[in-house]
Amino acid sequence: MINYKEYKTILSAKNNMNIYRGCTHGCIYCDSRSEIYGMTYTFENIEVKTNAVELLDEALSKKRKKCMITTGAMTDPYIPLEKELKNTRKCLEVIEKHEFGVSLLTKSDLVLRDIDILGRINKKSKCVVQMTITTYDEELCKILEPNVCTTKRRFEVLMEMHNAGIPTVVWLTPILPFINDNEENILRILDCCKQAKVTGLLTFGIGMTLRYGNREYYFKNLEEYFPELKKEYMKKYGSSYGIKSPNSQKLTRIIKKFCKNNDVIYGEKEVFKFCTLFAEQNNQLSIFDGDQ
């Protein structure tokens, strides 16, 4: 089901926007399903903000100071419906027109459709493409993130962005206890990051979040695909919101070492700084101010 609704605003106080509400990627771990975010309807029922482009144009025309516009934190800007509606592309055109920067987060190869605009924005101001990667295993990826392109294709996207001169960031998260929290998985992903010459890497710790709304959806999928794990989760984590992998310390050391050896920006603080810093985009940023 698709709902259409006019909104009064599109940008948050921190210049973040969500062009759509809801998502059809079907990722089994998605925190955006949590009721704390006001998702009181079926998450797969997409809400289209019909006046998003006009609101963004109006908001940017009033801003005195240029900045980075971010999107993708709650809803992927490249859900399948975007292929038809092109609202994300239209918003990128507005950002380019006003000479602002953009930092977007996606799991979809549909972002390649807009590489022309993203490249122009990057030349005029700054563009960062961020992509979530959770597992190198293509079959596992189809279980964890069933309705979106797999890891291999996402790394092809990252390489194309790099070849176009657009900096990229990998969100190596969430790392699901007893599922993708093993050394082989992390090393294989890091090797791909090296090949794709990514600029930054985020982990948010080695674990995941579970709270009302997404917990039930996640456990339902555990019962279907990993039936032995639901009891293990309940026994070890109870009703905890933030849960860490038993391998978190070892995997964190591996990731930190990789980032240090390959000059990759690491940690929430420094990567967010890079993604939101508009001026002097070639500033040399410290790699190890983050403490993840």
N, C-alpha and C positions, 0 to 999 in steps of 0.2 A: 504494500500500500504506500502511496505517495501523498503527502499532505503539503499544501501550499499555504504559506503564511507571510504576511508583511511584518517587518520588524521596525522598531524605532531606532535602533543603533546596530552597528556591525563591529566596531572596534572596542576592545576592552581598554581599561586604563593603561595597560602595558602593551597596547597596540597589537593584540592578538585578535584574530577573527576566526569564526567557524562559518563557512559558507553553507554548510548543510548541518542537520542534526540527525543522529542515527547513522547506522552503517550496515552494509551487507557483506562485509568481508568474512564474517563468521568466526573470527579468532576466538578460540575457546577460553582464553585468559583475559579478555578485554575488560579493563578497569572502568572504561567509560560507561559500562552497563550499570555501574553502581547507582543506587537510588539517591545517593548524596548529591549527584549532579542533576537531579530533577527528571531522570528518565522514568517517568511514570507510565509510558506507553511502550509498546513492543519496539525493541531497539532496531529491528530490521525495517520498521516503517519510517521511511526517510521523510524528513521535513525539509522542504526547499524554502529558503529565505528569498522570496520572490523579488525583493528590492535590494538585495545585497550589493549589487554593482553600483546602483545609484547612491546608496548610503556610503559606500566606500569612497566614491568620487567626491561626494559632499564633504566627508570627513577629512580627506587628504587636502582638499582645496583650502581648508581652514587652518591647517597646521602651519605654524611659522617655521618649525625646525624639522628638517628631514630626519627619518629614522627607519629602522627595519620593521616591516610588517610580517608577523609570524602567523602561520596557520598549520593545522594538522594535529594539535594537541588533544582534541576531543573527538573530532571526526575527520577521517582521511579526506583531503580535498579532491582525491581522485577515485571516489567510489564509482562503480560502473555507470551510474546515472549521469555522471559528469561528461561521459563520451557524447551523450545526446544533448545535454543542456549547455555545456561549455561555460558554466558560470565561473569556475575557477580561472579559466583562460581569460574571460572578460575582466575579472578582478586583476589579473596580472597585467592586462593592457592598461588598466587604470593606474596601477602602481608604476608602470613604465612611463605613462604620460606625465605623471607628477614627479618623476625621478626620485622615487623612494626606493628602498631596498626591500628584499623579501627573503624570508627563511621558511621553508616548508618541509613538513614531515609526511612521508607516505610509505606505503608498501607496494604501490602499483606502478607498473611500467607505462601506464597512460601518461605519466609525467613527461615521457619522451616526446609526446605530441607537442609539448610547449617548450621544447629546448631552444627554439628560435627566440622566443620572448625572454626566457630565462637568461640566455646568453647576452641579449641586449641589455637587460637590467644589470647584469654583472659588469658589463663594460661601462655603463653610465654611473652605477652606484655600487651595489653588492647583491649577490644572490648566493644562498646556501641551500643545497638539497640534502635533506636528512632522510635516511632510510632505516627502517627497523629490520634487523636480522636476528633470528632466534636459533636456527639450526642449519647445519650444512646438509643434513639428510633430507633429500627431496621427498621421500615418502612420509617422513615424520612432519615435514612442513605442510603437506597436504592435509594432515590431521589437525595440526595446531592452527593453521591459517588457510582454511579450505577454499575460500572463494577469491583468492588473489594470487598473483604470480608467485612462483616459488623462489627460493634463495638464489639459485643459479641465474635466473633472469634478473633478479634485483642487483646482483653484482655486475651483470652486463650493463644495466642502467647506470650504476655508479661509475663504471669505466667510461661510458659514453659522456657522462657529465664531466669527468676529469679531462677527457680529450677535448671537450669544448671550453675548458678553462674555468669551469664552475666548481668551487670547493664543495666537498661532501663530508657528511658526518654519518657514522653508523650508530644506531641505538642497539646495543647488544643486550637486549632486555625484552621481555622478562626471561629469566633463567628459572625454569620450573623444576623444583626438587624432584629427583629420581627420574626425570624425563630427558632433559637436555643439559643437565648440570654436570657433565663429565668433561674430563680434560681433552679427550679427542675432539669433541664437538667444538670447544672453545679454540683449540689450536687450528682446526680446519677453517673456522670463520676468520681468525686472525690472519691466516695465510692469504685468504681471499681479500681481506682488507689491505694487505700489503700490495697485492697485485693491482688492486683498484686505486692505490695511492690515496686513500682517504685522509682527510685533514684532521678529523677529530673522532673520538669514540666515547660513548656514554654507557654506563652500566646500571646506575642507581642501586648499587649493591648487587649481590648475586642472589636473586630471589624473585618474589612477585608480591602482589597485593591481592587480598581477598576481603571483601566486605559485602554487605547486603546488596544483592542485585547481581553482582558478578560471581559471587561465591556459589550460588545455586546453579548458575549456568555452567561454571567450571566443573563442579562436582558431577553434574549430569553427564558431561562429556568424559569425565574420568570413568564413570560407570560403563560408558559405551566402549571406550578405547583402551583404558587402563584399569580394569575392574578391581585389580588387587591394590590399587594405590589410594582409593578413597579412605579406607580404614587407616592406612598409614598416615595420611595427612591429618585426619581427625585426632589420631593418637598423639602425633608429634606436635601439632600446631594448635589444636583446639579451635577457638574462635578468633585467633590473632589476626590483625589486619595486615601487617607487614611480616612476611615469612622469609627466612633466609635458607639457602641451600646448605646442607652439612659441609659442602665443599667450597663454601664462599671464600674463605681465607686463601686457600691454595689457588683457586681460579683468579682471584683478585691479584695475587702476586704475579701470575702468568701474564695477565692483561697489562699490568703496570710496566712490567719488564719489556713487553712488546712495544708499548707506546714510547717508552724512553729510548729504546734502540732504534725506533723508526721515526722519531720526531713527530709523533702523532699527539695532538692535544687531547688530554685525558681529564675526566672528572666533570661532574655536573657544573661546578662553578665556572671553570675555564671554558668549557664548550659553550655554555649559555652566553658567556661573555663574548666569545667569538661570533656566535650566531646573531647576537643582538647589537653588536657594535657597528654603527653605521659608518662613521668617519675612519679614515686611515685603515682600510681593510687589510693592508699588508703588514700591520703591526706584528711584531714578534711577541707571541704570548707565551707565558710560562706554562710548562707542561704539567708540573706536579703540585700546583696549588690546591688541586682537588684532593679530597681525603677518602675517596671511595675505595 
